[in-house]
Amino acid sequence: MRNLNLAQRVVLVVGLAALCVAIDGYFATRSSGWFGYAPNTDVVFEPDGGKTRLLVVRAALAVAWAAAGLVILRSPKQ
């Protein structure tokens, strides 16, 4: 990390954000309910815990991204 300049570190943090979005997309599309109530629709039934699980995953990803961003973007020790 010490060999990277500020622009490279910013790109790394943005890349981590993109990775978090991809992970969130994976968990958001997983469901354990029935699907396809009507033909050619994306209607999904999720149990009550589906939204809570998604909220926990998103919160964990946000905290991990913020912590990684702080570590990556902190001023190098001289």
N, CA, C and O atoms as a GROMACS GRO file, in nm:
protein
  312
    1MET      N    1   0.082  -0.119   0.000
    1MET     CA    2   0.000   0.000   0.000
    1MET      C    3   0.086   0.126   0.000
    1MET      O    4   0.045   0.230  -0.052
    2ARG      N    5   0.202   0.118   0.056
    2ARG     CA    6   0.284   0.238   0.067
    2ARG      C    7   0.337   0.284  -0.068
    2ARG      O    8   0.371   0.401  -0.083
    3ASN      N    9   0.345   0.193  -0.165
    3ASN     CA   10   0.398   0.229  -0.296
    3ASN      C   11   0.292   0.290  -0.387
    3ASN      O   12   0.326   0.338  -0.495
    4LEU      N   13   0.167   0.290  -0.346
    4LEU     CA   14   0.060   0.343  -0.430
    4LEU      C   15   0.041   0.492  -0.402
    4LEU      O   16   0.048   0.537  -0.288
    5ASN      N   17   0.018   0.570  -0.509
    5ASN     CA   18  -0.011   0.711  -0.487
    5ASN      C   19  -0.161   0.727  -0.455
    5ASN      O   20  -0.236   0.629  -0.456
    6LEU      N   21  -0.202   0.849  -0.428
    6LEU     CA   22  -0.340   0.873  -0.384
    6LEU      C   23  -0.442   0.830  -0.489
    6LEU      O   24  -0.543   0.769  -0.455
    7ALA      N   25  -0.417   0.860  -0.615
    7ALA     CA   26  -0.512   0.823  -0.720
    7ALA      C   27  -0.528   0.672  -0.730
    7ALA      O   28  -0.639   0.622  -0.749
    8GLN      N   29  -0.420   0.599  -0.716
    8GLN     CA   30  -0.427   0.453  -0.721
    8GLN      C   31  -0.503   0.398  -0.602
    8GLN      O   32  -0.579   0.301  -0.614
    9ARG      N   33  -0.484   0.460  -0.486
    9ARG     CA   34  -0.558   0.415  -0.368
    9ARG      C   35  -0.707   0.443  -0.380
    9ARG      O   36  -0.789   0.363  -0.336
   10VAL      N   37  -0.743   0.558  -0.441
   10VAL     CA   38  -0.884   0.590  -0.462
   10VAL      C   39  -0.947   0.489  -0.557
   10VAL      O   40  -1.059   0.443  -0.534
   11VAL      N   41  -0.875   0.453  -0.663
   11VAL     CA   42  -0.926   0.352  -0.757
   11VAL      C   43  -0.945   0.219  -0.686
   11VAL      O   44  -1.042   0.148  -0.713
   12LEU      N   45  -0.855   0.184  -0.596
   12LEU     CA   46  -0.868   0.060  -0.520
   12LEU      C   47  -0.992   0.062  -0.432
   12LEU      O   48  -1.063  -0.038  -0.424
   13VAL      N   49  -1.020   0.173  -0.367
   13VAL     CA   50  -1.140   0.184  -0.282
   13VAL      C   51  -1.266   0.177  -0.366
   13VAL      O   52  -1.364   0.114  -0.326
   14VAL      N   53  -1.266   0.242  -0.483
   14VAL     CA   54  -1.383   0.235  -0.572
   14VAL      C   55  -1.401   0.092  -0.622
   14VAL      O   56  -1.514   0.045  -0.635
   15GLY      N   57  -1.292   0.022  -0.650
   15GLY     CA   58  -1.301  -0.118  -0.691
   15GLY      C   59  -1.359  -0.205  -0.581
   15GLY      O   60  -1.437  -0.297  -0.608
   16LEU      N   61  -1.322  -0.177  -0.458
   16LEU     CA   62  -1.380  -0.251  -0.345
   16LEU      C   63  -1.530  -0.224  -0.333
   16LEU      O   64  -1.608  -0.313  -0.298
   17ALA      N   65  -1.570  -0.100  -0.363
   17ALA     CA   66  -1.714  -0.068  -0.361
   17ALA      C   67  -1.787  -0.149  -0.468
   17ALA      O   68  -1.897  -0.199  -0.443
   18ALA      N   69  -1.726  -0.161  -0.586
   18ALA     CA   70  -1.788  -0.241  -0.692
   18ALA      C   71  -1.798  -0.388  -0.651
   18ALA      O   72  -1.897  -0.454  -0.681
   19LEU      N   73  -1.697  -0.438  -0.583
   19LEU     CA   74  -1.702  -0.576  -0.533
   19LEU      C   75  -1.814  -0.592  -0.430
   19LEU      O   76  -1.885  -0.693  -0.431
   20CYS      N   77  -1.830  -0.494  -0.342
   20CYS     CA   78  -1.939  -0.499  -0.244
   20CYS      C   79  -2.076  -0.499  -0.312
   20CYS      O   80  -2.167  -0.568  -0.268
   21VAL      N   81  -2.090  -0.421  -0.419
   21VAL     CA   82  -2.216  -0.418  -0.493
   21VAL      C   83  -2.243  -0.555  -0.557
   21VAL      O   84  -2.357  -0.602  -0.558
   22ALA      N   85  -2.138  -0.618  -0.609
   22ALA     CA   86  -2.155  -0.750  -0.670
   22ALA      C   87  -2.195  -0.853  -0.565
   22ALA      O   88  -2.283  -0.936  -0.589
   23ILE      N   89  -2.132  -0.849  -0.450
   23ILE     CA   90  -2.167  -0.942  -0.342
   23ILE      C   91  -2.310  -0.917  -0.295
   23ILE      O   92  -2.385  -1.012  -0.271
   24ASP      N   93  -2.349  -0.790  -0.284
   24ASP     CA   94  -2.485  -0.757  -0.245
   24ASP      C   95  -2.585  -0.808  -0.348
   24ASP      O   96  -2.691  -0.858  -0.313
   25GLY      N   97  -2.551  -0.795  -0.475
   25GLY     CA   98  -2.639  -0.845  -0.580
   25GLY      C   99  -2.657  -0.995  -0.573
   25GLY      O  100  -2.766  -1.046  -0.600
   26TYR      N  101  -2.552  -1.066  -0.536
   26TYR     CA  102  -2.561  -1.211  -0.521
   26TYR      C  103  -2.658  -1.248  -0.409
   26TYR      O  104  -2.744  -1.334  -0.426
   27PHE      N  105  -2.644  -1.181  -0.294
   27PHE     CA  106  -2.732  -1.213  -0.181
   27PHE      C  107  -2.874  -1.162  -0.202
   27PHE      O  108  -2.969  -1.220  -0.150
   28ALA      N  109  -2.890  -1.054  -0.279
   28ALA     CA  110  -3.024  -1.000  -0.302
   28ALA      C  111  -3.105  -1.089  -0.393
   28ALA      O  112  -3.228  -1.094  -0.382
   29THR      N  113  -3.039  -1.161  -0.484
   29THR     CA  114  -3.114  -1.245  -0.577
   29THR      C  115  -3.142  -1.384  -0.522
   29THR      O  116  -3.225  -1.456  -0.577
   30ARG      N  117  -3.073  -1.422  -0.415
   30ARG     CA  118  -3.099  -1.554  -0.356
   30ARG      C  119  -3.225  -1.546  -0.272
   30ARG      O  120  -3.240  -1.459  -0.187
   31SER      N  121  -3.315  -1.637  -0.297
   31SER     CA  122  -3.435  -1.644  -0.215
   31SER      C  123  -3.468  -1.789  -0.191
   31SER      O  124  -3.428  -1.877  -0.267
   32SER      N  125  -3.541  -1.812  -0.086
   32SER     CA  126  -3.576  -1.951  -0.054
   32SER      C  127  -3.726  -1.974  -0.072
   32SER      O  128  -3.780  -2.073  -0.022
   33GLY      N  129  -3.792  -1.884  -0.142
   33GLY     CA  130  -3.936  -1.897  -0.155
   33GLY      C  131  -3.977  -1.945  -0.293
   33GLY      O  132  -3.894  -1.983  -0.375
   34TRP      N  133  -4.106  -1.941  -0.315
   34TRP     CA  134  -4.158  -1.978  -0.445
   34TRP      C  135  -4.132  -1.865  -0.542
   34TRP      O  136  -4.103  -1.753  -0.502
   35PHE      N  137  -4.142  -1.895  -0.669
   35PHE     CA  138  -4.124  -1.789  -0.768
   35PHE      C  139  -4.216  -1.816  -0.886
   35PHE      O  140  -4.264  -1.927  -0.905
   36GLY      N  141  -4.238  -1.712  -0.963
   36GLY     CA  142  -4.317  -1.726  -1.084
   36GLY      C  143  -4.465  -1.746  -1.059
   36GLY      O  144  -4.524  -1.839  -1.114
   37TYR      N  145  -4.526  -1.661  -0.977
   37TYR     CA  146  -4.670  -1.672  -0.955
   37TYR      C  147  -4.746  -1.654  -1.086
   37TYR      O  148  -4.845  -1.723  -1.111
   38ALA      N  149  -4.700  -1.563  -1.169
   38ALA     CA  150  -4.760  -1.543  -1.301
   38ALA      C  151  -4.652  -1.569  -1.405
   38ALA      O  152  -4.534  -1.546  -1.378
   39PRO      N  153  -4.690  -1.614  -1.521
   39PRO     CA  154  -4.589  -1.642  -1.624
   39PRO      C  155  -4.509  -1.516  -1.660
   39PRO      O  156  -4.563  -1.406  -1.666
   40ASN      N  157  -4.380  -1.536  -1.683
   40ASN     CA  158  -4.289  -1.430  -1.727
   40ASN      C  159  -4.281  -1.312  -1.630
   40ASN      O  160  -4.270  -1.198  -1.674
   41THR      N  161  -4.286  -1.338  -1.501
   41THR     CA  162  -4.270  -1.232  -1.403
   41THR      C  163  -4.158  -1.267  -1.307
   41THR      O  164  -4.115  -1.382  -1.298
   42ASP      N  165  -4.112  -1.166  -1.237
   42ASP     CA  166  -4.008  -1.185  -1.136
   42ASP      C  167  -4.065  -1.177  -0.996
   42ASP      O  168  -3.993  -1.143  -0.902
   43VAL      N  169  -4.192  -1.207  -0.979
   43VAL     CA  170  -4.256  -1.201  -0.848
   43VAL      C  171  -4.195  -1.310  -0.760
   43VAL      O  172  -4.190  -1.427  -0.799
   44VAL      N  173  -4.149  -1.271  -0.642
   44VAL     CA  174  -4.084  -1.365  -0.553
   44VAL      C  175  -4.148  -1.356  -0.416
   44VAL      O  176  -4.175  -1.247  -0.366
   45PHE      N  177  -4.171  -1.470  -0.356
   45PHE     CA  178  -4.216  -1.475  -0.217
   45PHE      C  179  -4.096  -1.500  -0.129
   45PHE      O  180  -4.022  -1.597  -0.149
   46GLU      N  181  -4.075  -1.411  -0.032
   46GLU     CA  182  -3.967  -1.431   0.063
   46GLU      C  183  -4.025  -1.445   0.203
   46GLU      O  184  -4.121  -1.375   0.237
   47PRO      N  185  -3.969  -1.533   0.283
   47PRO     CA  186  -4.012  -1.542   0.422
   47PRO      C  187  -3.983  -1.411   0.495
   47PRO      O  188  -3.911  -1.325   0.443
   48ASP      N  189  -4.037  -1.396   0.613
   48ASP     CA  190  -4.021  -1.272   0.687
   48ASP      C  191  -3.875  -1.236   0.712
   48ASP      O  192  -3.843  -1.117   0.718
   49GLY      N  193  -3.786  -1.332   0.725
   49GLY     CA  194  -3.646  -1.304   0.754
   49GLY      C  195  -3.566  -1.260   0.633
   49GLY      O  196  -3.448  -1.228   0.649
   50GLY      N  197  -3.623  -1.258   0.515
   50GLY     CA  198  -3.549  -1.223   0.395
   50GLY      C  199  -3.498  -1.081   0.395
   50GLY      O  200  -3.383  -1.057   0.360
   51LYS      N  201  -3.582  -0.988   0.433
   51LYS     CA  202  -3.541  -0.847   0.433
   51LYS      C  203  -3.442  -0.819   0.545
   51LYS      O  204  -3.352  -0.737   0.528
   52THR      N  205  -3.458  -0.884   0.658
   52THR     CA  206  -3.364  -0.864   0.768
   52THR      C  207  -3.227  -0.917   0.732
   52THR      O  208  -3.126  -0.854   0.761
   53ARG      N  209  -3.224  -1.034   0.669
   53ARG     CA  210  -3.096  -1.092   0.627
   53ARG      C  211  -3.026  -1.000   0.527
   53ARG      O  212  -2.905  -0.979   0.536
   54LEU      N  213  -3.102  -0.945   0.433
   54LEU     CA  214  -3.046  -0.856   0.334
   54LEU      C  215  -2.994  -0.728   0.399
   54LEU      O  216  -2.889  -0.677   0.360
   55LEU      N  217  -3.066  -0.677   0.496
   55LEU     CA  218  -3.022  -0.556   0.566
   55LEU      C  219  -2.893  -0.582   0.642
   55LEU      O  220  -2.803  -0.497   0.643
   56VAL      N  221  -2.882  -0.696   0.706
   56VAL     CA  222  -2.760  -0.731   0.780
   56VAL      C  223  -2.642  -0.746   0.685
   56VAL      O  224  -2.532  -0.700   0.714
   57VAL      N  225  -2.663  -0.810   0.572
   57VAL     CA  226  -2.555  -0.826   0.474
   57VAL      C  227  -2.510  -0.691   0.422
   57VAL      O  228  -2.391  -0.665   0.411
   58ARG      N  229  -2.605  -0.604   0.389
   58ARG     CA  230  -2.569  -0.471   0.339
   58ARG      C  231  -2.497  -0.388   0.444
   58ARG      O  232  -2.402  -0.317   0.411
   59ALA      N  233  -2.540  -0.396   0.568
   59ALA     CA  234  -2.473  -0.322   0.675
   59ALA      C  235  -2.330  -0.374   0.695
   59ALA      O  236  -2.238  -0.294   0.712
   60ALA      N  237  -2.312  -0.505   0.693
   60ALA     CA  238  -2.179  -0.562   0.709
   60ALA      C  239  -2.088  -0.522   0.593
   60ALA      O  240  -1.971  -0.491   0.615
   61LEU      N  241  -2.141  -0.523   0.472
   61LEU     CA  242  -2.061  -0.480   0.357
   61LEU      C  243  -2.022  -0.333   0.367
   61LEU      O  244  -1.910  -0.297   0.335
   62ALA      N  245  -2.115  -0.249   0.412
   62ALA     CA  246  -2.086  -0.106   0.425
   62ALA      C  247  -1.979  -0.081   0.531
   62ALA      O  248  -1.889   0.000   0.511
   63VAL      N  249  -1.988  -0.151   0.643
   63VAL     CA  250  -1.888  -0.135   0.749
   63VAL      C  251  -1.752  -0.185   0.702
   63VAL      O  252  -1.650  -0.121   0.728
   64ALA      N  253  -1.750  -0.298   0.635
   64ALA     CA  254  -1.623  -0.353   0.586
   64ALA      C  255  -1.560  -0.260   0.482
   64ALA      O  256  -1.439  -0.239   0.483
   65TRP      N  257  -1.643  -0.203   0.392
   65TRP     CA  258  -1.591  -0.113   0.291
   65TRP      C  259  -1.538   0.015   0.354
   65TRP      O  260  -1.433   0.064   0.314
   66ALA      N  261  -1.609   0.070   0.452
   66ALA     CA  262  -1.563   0.191   0.518
   66ALA      C  263  -1.432   0.168   0.593
   66ALA      O  264  -1.342   0.251   0.587
   67ALA      N  265  -1.422   0.055   0.662
   67ALA     CA  266  -1.298   0.024   0.734
   67ALA      C  267  -1.182   0.005   0.637
   67ALA      O  268  -1.072   0.054   0.661
   68ALA      N  269  -1.206  -0.066   0.528
   68ALA     CA  270  -1.099  -0.086   0.429
   68ALA      C  271  -1.060   0.046   0.365
   68ALA      O  272  -0.942   0.070   0.340
   69GLY      N  273  -1.158   0.132   0.339
   69GLY     CA  274  -1.128   0.263   0.282
   69GLY      C  275  -1.045   0.349   0.375
   69GLY      O  276  -0.954   0.419   0.330
   70LEU      N  277  -1.075   0.343   0.503
   70LEU     CA  278  -0.994   0.419   0.600
   70LEU      C  279  -0.851   0.369   0.604
   70LEU      O  280  -0.757   0.448   0.611
   71VAL      N  281  -0.834   0.240   0.601
   71VAL     CA  282  -0.699   0.182   0.604
   71VAL      C  283  -0.622   0.217   0.477
   71VAL      O  284  -0.505   0.254   0.483
   72ILE      N  285  -0.688   0.207   0.364
   72ILE     CA  286  -0.621   0.231   0.237
   72ILE      C  287  -0.590   0.379   0.216
   72ILE      O  288  -0.483   0.413   0.165
   73LEU      N  289  -0.681   0.466   0.254
   73LEU     CA  290  -0.665   0.608   0.225
   73LEU      C  291  -0.595   0.688   0.336
   73LEU      O  292  -0.575   0.809   0.321
   74ARG      N  293  -0.560   0.623   0.443
   74ARG     CA  294  -0.492   0.701   0.550
   74ARG      C  295  -0.358   0.751   0.499
   74ARG      O  296  -0.298   0.694   0.407
   75SER      N  297  -0.311   0.857   0.561
   75SER     CA  298  -0.184   0.918   0.522
   75SER      C  299  -0.069   0.822   0.554
   75SER      O  300  -0.064   0.764   0.662
   76PRO      N  301   0.021   0.806   0.459
   76PRO     CA  302   0.136   0.718   0.488
   76PRO      C  303   0.223   0.778   0.596
   76PRO      O  304   0.243   0.899   0.602
   77LYS      N  305   0.276   0.692   0.683
   77LYS     CA  306   0.362   0.740   0.791
   77LYS      C  307   0.499   0.774   0.733
   77LYS      O  308   0.560   0.693   0.664
   78GLN      N  309   0.545   0.891   0.761
   78GLN     CA  310   0.674   0.938   0.709
   78GLN      C  311   0.788   0.895   0.798
   78GLN      O  312   0.904   0.926   0.769
   0.00000   0.00000   0.00000
